[in-house]
Amino acid sequence: MAKSSPNHRVVYSEFGTPPAPEAESSLDLPPQQQQVRIQASRSGRKGKTVTIVTGLQLNPENLNTLLKQLKNQCGSGGTIKESTIEIQGDQTQKLLQIMTTLGYKAKISGGK
């Protein structure tokens, strides 16, 4: 009887195999090819304003690096939710300037 390696042994799988993690890293596009939208929002946040950066197509490592850089330059906190970056406060103009400096095609969406 042949023994299989314990690292590759599937004990139970109800819905098939999970997707490979390499598939997600292929999303990384250069900044010049990305259309980024910047929008201030207060909905669902108990009246607190956050600035949302959407349209980024980066792998999780580069997204975290960009988040850290944006938080540092804005001087405020932030997080990543569903591949969008949220920065605390109304930072639309500052983020627009930073993103265009980094080479992204950024626009402010929504209005007051």
BELURZI-V807166 format. One record per residue. N is the residue number from 1. RES is the residue in three letters. PHI is phi as a letter, one per 40 degrees, with the letter a starting at -180 (none if undefined). D_CENTER is the distance of its C-alpha to the mean C-alpha in Angstrom with 2 decimals. Layout:
n	res	phi	d_center
N	RES	PHI	D_CENTER
N	RES	PHI	D_CENTER
This chain:
n	res	phi	d_center
1	MET	none	48.35
2	ALA	c	45.26
3	LYS	c	42.74
4	SER	b	39.05
5	SER	c	36.51
6	PRO	c	35.03
7	ASN	c	31.52
8	HIS	b	31.50
9	ARG	c	33.38
10	VAL	c	31.97
11	VAL	c	33.79
12	TYR	a	32.51
13	SER	a	30.03
14	GLU	c	30.21
15	PHE	b	27.62
16	GLY	g	27.56
17	THR	c	25.48
18	PRO	c	21.76
19	PRO	c	19.57
20	ALA	c	19.38
21	PRO	c	16.35
22	GLU	c	16.89
23	ALA	c	15.95
24	GLU	c	12.21
25	SER	c	12.47
26	SER	c	14.14
27	LEU	c	11.09
28	ASP	c	11.00
29	LEU	b	12.65
30	PRO	c	14.33
31	PRO	d	13.33
32	GLN	c	16.56
33	GLN	c	15.71
34	GLN	b	12.58
35	GLN	c	13.30
36	VAL	b	11.08
37	ARG	b	12.23
38	ILE	b	12.65
39	GLN	a	14.43
40	ALA	c	16.18
41	SER	a	16.72
42	ARG	b	19.04
43	SER	c	19.37
44	GLY	g	19.27
45	ARG	b	18.94
46	LYS	f	22.69
47	GLY	g	23.07
48	LYS	c	20.57
49	THR	c	18.57
50	VAL	b	14.85
51	THR	b	13.09
52	ILE	b	10.10
53	VAL	b	8.10
54	THR	b	7.56
55	GLY	g	8.40
56	LEU	c	6.08
57	GLN	b	7.43
58	LEU	b	6.77
59	ASN	c	7.95
60	PRO	d	6.94
61	GLU	c	9.48
62	ASN	c	8.55
63	LEU	c	4.99
64	ASN	c	7.36
65	THR	c	9.93
66	LEU	c	8.50
67	LEU	d	7.84
68	LYS	c	11.37
69	GLN	c	12.79
70	LEU	c	11.87
71	LYS	c	13.22
72	ASN	c	16.18
73	GLN	c	17.07
74	CYS	c	16.85
75	GLY	g	18.69
76	SER	a	16.91
77	GLY	c	14.72
78	GLY	a	11.19
79	THR	a	8.71
80	ILE	b	5.46
81	LYS	b	6.82
82	GLU	f	6.62
83	SER	g	3.18
84	THR	b	4.02
85	ILE	b	5.16
86	GLU	b	8.80
87	ILE	b	11.54
88	GLN	c	15.02
89	GLY	g	17.75
90	ASP	c	18.31
91	GLN	b	16.80
92	THR	c	16.59
93	GLN	c	19.18
94	LYS	c	18.09
95	LEU	c	14.45
96	LEU	c	16.05
97	GLN	c	18.35
98	ILE	c	15.91
99	MET	c	13.63
100	THR	c	16.91
101	THR	c	18.32
102	LEU	c	15.59
103	GLY	h	16.56
104	TYR	c	13.98
105	LYS	c	15.77
106	ALA	b	14.71
107	LYS	b	16.59
108	ILE	c	17.08
109	SER	b	17.37
110	GLY	g	19.56
111	GLY	a	22.45
112	LYS	b	24.54
